[in-house]
Amino acid sequence: MTGVPCMLMRGGTSKGAYFLAGDLPADPCERDELLLRVMGTPDPRQIDGIGGAHPLTSKVAIVSPPAAPGADVDYLFLQLGVEEAVVSDRQNCGNLLAGVGPFAVERGLVAAGPRETSLRIRMVNSQSLATATFPTPGGVVGYEGGTAISGVPGTAAPIMLDFADTAGSACGALLPTGRVRDVVDGVPVTCVDNGMPVVVAPASAFGLTGYEGVAELAADDALRDRVQSLRLKAGALMGLGDVTGASVPKTTLVAPPRDGGAISTRTFIPLKVHASIGVFGAVTVATALLMDGAVGHDLAELPAGGGPLAIEHPTGRLEVLVELDGTDVRRASLVRTARKLFDGTVHPRPGGLR
Ligand SMILES: O=C(O)/C=C(\CC(=O)C(=O)O)C(=O)O
């Protein structure tokens, strides 16, 4: 194989390579090996590939016609390592999800509506459904618009994402330990999965304010070790087994809001500090905030009468609406943007990983 049709897109605050499943090897091992060569993994700079040398820019979306009724397209997300030759399908990515609808229209997998298009997307990683609604003026994807999202310069067309069945995406239950609060390594935590397995812990338990900058947190090796120890134990409690090399669970340190939002967050994915927060990460943290007794509930400023929660993060805020009925999730929704960066043929580095 010399070249593979590929579209590079920004999806929300991430960037990834989008492929039609039919353009990639059917065998998952062959496919993953090819994708590592496409991204330039393993290499801290990914200099011989199209990866951006960070987990948020070392991502792949694979889109295909639906394998079962109930969806318009299927979307498999793969997280590729940067320094390590690993490919993981153990988590969703709600940021790349934003680009899936536009990509499916661009590739002719689905017909666009005359003004906007609504697609049901099966997130194969968790077998859950998302509905994406985005502008398609004149039957073509409109990327331009007036919607700003924190962490991305400028504005673009809004992409509405709605979720109905994301609880227990990777762990099988919203509260995978069976409790709303646990104590791990002496730290009170809430282990929760509403689209992303997350360990929510108070920043104060780590001697932090929770408002530190990304560079400061990233330079703190002792903190990194404590986060790893916490997530290893919490991951086992959540039924995820040995998560040493896994991309989940994430850890989010929470503190009272200070910019008019619901909560302040600093998130580790799983050990690198996130410049903002993932989509499902934010949905999951917002879900915890709404539960009596959960870590974060007592620190949060919740809007009287419900409504969207603004999750503050190092580069702004992400607003998510989560509707709970006790510990049953009714729905979640939020807005993202996406942009086509290039469409062409990617030429992977020739075979052999090392
Ligand atoms: O947590 C991560 O690895 C980062 C993500 C994943 C994501 O989007 C999500 O949580 O839905 C991101 O910011 O893209």
The ligand as a Gaussian input file, in Angstrom:
#p B3LYP/6-31G(d) Opt

LIG

0 1
 O       -9.593000      12.753000      27.557000
 C       -8.939000      12.759000      26.512000
 O       -8.144000      11.901000      26.175000
 C       -9.094000      13.871000      25.660000
 C      -10.091000      14.044000      24.822000
 C      -11.128000      13.056000      24.663000
 C      -12.467000      13.654000      24.507000
 O      -12.749000      14.434000      23.624000
 C      -13.554000      13.301000      25.399000
 O      -13.382000      13.260000      26.642000
 O      -14.633000      13.129000      24.861000
 C      -10.109000      15.279000      24.013000
 O       -9.978000      16.347000      24.551000
 O      -10.251000      15.175000      22.782000

